[in-house]
Amino acid sequence: MSDQTIPNKFIQIDEEGYFHFGENRVTDLNDGQKLFSNLHTLESGHLVTNSEGQVVLVEAFDEPFVAIDISRTNEKWMIQLPYEFSTEININEFSLDEWDRFHGVSTKGIPFVLSRSAQANFFNQVDEFDDDSIAINGERLLTGPWLKPNHDTINESFWTNIYNTEDPGWDLKVPHPALESTMNQIKLSKCRILNLGCGTGTDANYLASLGHIVTGVDMSPEAIKRAKKKYSHIKNLNFVQKDIFDVTKSELGEFDLIFEHTLYCAISPDRRNKLLQKWKSMLSETGQLLGIFFTMDRRVGPPFGGSEWEIKQRLKKDFRFLYWTRCKKSPGKRLGKELIVFAEKH
């Protein structure tokens, strides 16, 4: 297998850091250690491991390494993982997420997160710490945000420039392959759908073709211009150019379903909670969310990365999950990096 070939077999890592084949957790120490030892990243950015002579894609719920402890010997720092597996880490590459959890990478480049117990033990081994740094042997190391903000993304000119100068990577030119199968599965009655960050309208048009009343919104005038050029003849499909965070009183509770695809990953991560509040305010009392989210290690964007753990933490307060699964119909290099969520507002 060449390094550019993306395997189509999968193994999962759960929230506690254990491997799963489907519903079955790997419990054998030797098997778990081999799977960890073989973890590596392809040039495409996919995390893989070897299992029974086959290369398999790794789908981690949180970070691939969930440290249950951390220790220091002289200048070397090690994290302890499930299956009694240990690996060395780069101590100068810590970052902090919104839930005050420390993230980093091993010396082999595999991302990790400290469990609460490991983090408490880590604090006992450093000189001092605060929200922005840690001090070890008198040296202060900065701990930046896990996902780094990019406020250029708030400007419509940023996105319009991409449309005018390159082929946008988020534009598949066809509806997402998982959208048809998911819509068939959830069997929605005719409803009012909002597609924020609709781009040139491909997904919005597909949803309208099913008989739904669809509104596509994008902040880029160029995106909306292209969408209208292709689909202005569709009577139950409307496109609006405006800031996706602008909400008018008439839009409050207006929609039965919000479809999310490549907006959550495109905005600056420090605006994700604000986006969730927009979803909530624009949905009817029993409104629903259908989202295709990226789950990948990418601190700088757009597109910005994230994890199932992070998405669940943000959504669980305001939404009840009806359907939650990794996408097995992702196109190209997205394979193994997408999550489908169908949830109901509560």
Secondary structure, 3 states (H helix, E strand, C coil): CCCCCCCCCEEEECCCCCEEECCEECCCHHHHHHHHHCCEECCCCCEEEEECCEEEEEEECCCCEEECEEEEECCEEEEEEHHHEEEEECHHHCEECCCCCEEEEECCCCEEEECHHHHHHHHHHCCEECCCEEEECCEEEECEECCCCCHHHHCHHHHHHHHHHCCCCCCCCCCCHHHHHHHHHHCCCCCEEEEECCCCCHHHHHHHHCCCEEEEEECCHHHHHHHHHHHCCCCCEEEEECCCCCCCHHHCCCEEEEEEECCCCCCCHHHHHHHHHHHHHHEEEEEEEEEEEECECCCCCCCCCECHHHHHHHHCCCEEEEEEEECCCCCHHHCCCEEEEEEEEC
